[in-house]
Amino acid sequence: MPPIYVTRPYLPPIDEFLPLLREIWTTRVLTNQGPFHQELEAKLCAFLEVSNLSLTANGMLALSAAVDAAALSGEVITTPYSFVATSHAAKIGQLEPVFVDIKEGDLNIDPEAIEAAVTPRTSAILAVHCYGNPCDVDAINAIARRHGLTVIYDAAHAFGVRHRGQGLLSQGDFAALSFHATKAFNTFEGGAVICNSAADKQTVDRNRNFGITEEAVVTSVGGNAKMSEFNAALGLVQLEHFEEVRRKRAAVDARYREALSRIDAIDCLAIPADTEPNFSYFPILVRPGFPVNRDGLHERLAAAGIISRRYFYPLLSNMAPYRSLPSAANENLTVANRIAEQILCLPIFPDLSVPDQMGIIAVIEDVASKASNRP
Ligand SMILES: *Cc1c(COP(=O)(O)O)cnc(C)c1O
């Protein structure tokens, strides 16, 4: 049997994509805000309930574009519990990341810890809607307003998430999305920046194309972060399938919750109140009472051909470029350090079959039961 990976990218039937490819071959418009690019920006604005969205070549460049457009300096308060792109975006933007701890319940940045870390050098909060679960956006907004800080959300996990009856991605001054192959919505590679202000979108649009405003006018320093027509066309087709994909993932999520609720010392993260998730991750916490630790379960699953992922481990604060920062000290990040040792993401994707999923659950049940038979 081939291994079951933690995710398997969704692809629509190829026949749906071919007419759009033929159009590209006819028009020879390959990039530079072509018709598919413009159509995808408009459709994503409507779908995500936002006003200013700029497509980019990937999520990393989307984060960097937000940091750049925000024109920040000094320190940015951020979470150690994320993919490394988050703190790299701060560093690449010449900012010093200041790590603060996360909350036990949703594993998102803790607003009280943010408040305590604000200094005269702080210019922004860079938070992550971890696994697509909404940050405490009201508390973060209030702190930002009180101290005059910019709020940037790394929303790479949060495509299509709705919170309190509205799209989550309208929160903050900026939100950065990733459309990487492994994400809830993919264009192979791709991303987008959502700006609260139209003026910031103009800055992002200019800087993703070398700072060029008109044919012979360059007004700022910018790189190349443009999305091609190929990726935009793929996005248009993927968007038609997003709700169907979300429903299939939701069914996988529900089966895990039902089965795992019967296993001691395995905890699932609760679905937050008033939230419509995208179900693109299924993190579990392997608590101390379980017969093997997280790494032990990770290995047992791998031996059965099931590739789970320790996501997020190690913490960003324990990685070489960051571990010497004062804020990276373990005492400052006790919850994050504990969670990074217990977390394991189980396979979840729209076409994970029921028998395959039952096989995954059976391995976990087997490990759980063997221990209770121990003398
Ligand atoms: C995937 C991811 C990114 C980077 O996105 P790419 O499109 O791969 O560049 C950034 N932050 C988080 C939290 C991610 O999961």
The ligand as a MOL file (V3000), in Angstrom:
LIG
                    3D

  0  0  0     0  0            999 V3000
M  V30 BEGIN CTAB
M  V30 COUNTS 15 15 0 0 0
M  V30 BEGIN ATOM
M  V30 1 C 2.5410 27.8940 4.0420 0
M  V30 2 C 2.7680 28.9890 5.0150 0
M  V30 3 C 3.4430 30.1650 4.6610 0
M  V30 4 C 4.1820 30.3380 3.3610 0
M  V30 5 O 3.4260 30.2390 2.2190 0
M  V30 6 P 4.1270 29.8120 0.8350 0
M  V30 7 O 3.0150 29.9980 -0.1520 0
M  V30 8 O 4.5620 28.4000 0.9590 0
M  V30 9 O 5.2560 30.7470 0.5800 0
M  V30 10 C 3.5200 31.1930 5.5880 0
M  V30 11 N 3.0030 31.0590 6.8170 0
M  V30 12 C 2.3530 29.9450 7.2240 0
M  V30 13 C 1.7730 29.8770 8.5970 0
M  V30 14 C 2.2470 28.8590 6.3380 0
M  V30 15 O 1.6420 27.7310 6.7530 0
M  V30 END ATOM
M  V30 BEGIN BOND
M  V30 1 1 1 2
M  V30 2 1 2 3
M  V30 3 2 2 14
M  V30 4 1 3 4
M  V30 5 2 3 10
M  V30 6 1 4 5
M  V30 7 1 5 6
M  V30 8 2 6 7
M  V30 9 1 6 8
M  V30 10 1 6 9
M  V30 11 1 10 11
M  V30 12 2 11 12
M  V30 13 1 12 13
M  V30 14 1 12 14
M  V30 15 1 14 15
M  V30 END BOND
M  V30 END CTAB
M  END
